[in-house]
Amino acid sequence: METKANQLYQVLNENLQSLKSNGCHPLVLAEKSIALCIKSMEELREFLTCYIFKNEQEEILFFKKWKPKLHAELMFQRESYFLQKKILVESVDKVLECKQQIGRINHHF
């Protein structure tokens, strides 16, 4: 169990690093990162449907260490997405506001 969860986490991190190195727009990066995290969580869920924990300690370790690691990455990527989206919306609003001010200035001159 631990090796499978660790493997999923390492593959996820490698894929996220690969995405970051592509240099795409931060909002697109966040969307793709979320999709990768969800895919990893689904793979883990699929693995768990067939897996039987060896003992109670292994089960506790899984729910205290491995699942939270993957889930935390997903939460981080979602927050990143919402922040990038908020920045984009605010910057569009600022551009519109500046255009309106320029329009008012041009109207007076």
C-alpha positions in Angstrom: 0.0 0.0 0.0 2.6 2.5 1.0 4.6 1.9 -2.1 1.6 2.4 -4.4 0.6 5.6 -2.6 4.2 6.9 -2.7 4.4 6.0 -6.3 1.2 7.9 -7.1 2.5 11.0 -5.2 5.8 10.9 -6.9 4.3 10.6 -10.4 1.9 13.5 -9.6 4.8 15.7 -8.5 6.8 14.8 -11.6 3.8 15.6 -13.8 3.2 18.9 -12.0 6.9 19.9 -12.4 6.7 19.1 -16.1 3.6 21.3 -16.5 5.3 24.2 -14.7 8.3 23.9 -17.0 6.1 24.3 -20.1 5.5 28.0 -19.3 1.8 28.1 -20.0 -0.6 30.7 -18.6 -1.0 30.4 -14.8 -4.8 29.8 -15.2 -4.3 27.0 -17.7 -1.5 25.6 -15.5 -3.9 25.5 -12.5 -6.7 23.9 -14.5 -4.3 21.1 -15.8 -2.8 20.7 -12.3 -6.3 20.1 -10.8 -7.0 17.5 -13.5 -3.8 15.7 -12.7 -4.6 15.7 -9.0 -8.1 14.4 -9.6 -6.7 11.7 -11.8 -4.2 10.6 -9.0 -7.0 10.6 -6.4 -9.2 8.4 -8.8 -6.3 6.0 -9.3 -5.8 5.7 -5.6 -9.6 5.2 -5.1 -9.6 2.5 -7.8 -6.6 0.8 -6.2 -8.3 0.8 -2.8 -11.4 -0.9 -4.0 -9.4 -4.1 -4.5 -6.9 -3.6 -1.7 -7.2 -5.1 1.8 -5.2 -3.5 4.5 -2.7 -5.8 6.2 -3.5 -4.5 9.6 -5.0 -1.6 11.4 -1.7 0.3 11.5 -1.3 0.3 7.8 -4.9 1.6 7.4 -4.2 4.4 9.9 -1.0 5.3 8.2 -2.8 5.5 4.9 -5.5 7.8 6.2 -3.1 9.9 8.2 -0.3 10.3 5.7 -0.9 9.3 2.1 -4.4 10.3 1.4 -3.9 13.7 3.0 -0.8 14.3 1.0 -2.7 13.8 -2.3 -5.7 15.7 -1.1 -3.6 18.6 0.1 -2.1 18.9 -3.3 -5.5 19.0 -4.9 -6.7 21.7 -2.4 -3.6 23.7 -3.1 -4.1 23.6 -6.9 -7.8 24.5 -6.5 -6.9 27.5 -4.4 -4.3 28.5 -7.0 -6.9 28.3 -9.7 -9.3 30.5 -7.8 -6.6 33.1 -7.1 -5.5 33.1 -10.7 -9.0 33.6 -11.8 -9.6 36.4 -9.3 -6.5 38.1 -10.5 -7.6 37.8 -14.1 -11.1 39.2 -13.4 -9.7 42.1 -11.3 -7.1 43.0 -14.0 -9.9 43.0 -16.6 -11.9 45.3 -14.4 -8.9 47.6 -14.0 -8.4 47.7 -17.7 -12.1 48.6 -18.3 -11.9 51.3 -15.6 -8.7 52.8 -17.2 -10.4 52.8 -20.6 -13.4 54.6 -19.2 -11.2 57.2 -17.5 -9.2 57.7 -20.8 -12.6 58.0 -22.6 -13.7 60.7 -20.2 -10.4 62.6 -20.5 -10.5 62.4 -24.3 -14.1 63.6 -24.3 -13.0 66.8 -22.4 -10.2 67.5 -24.8 
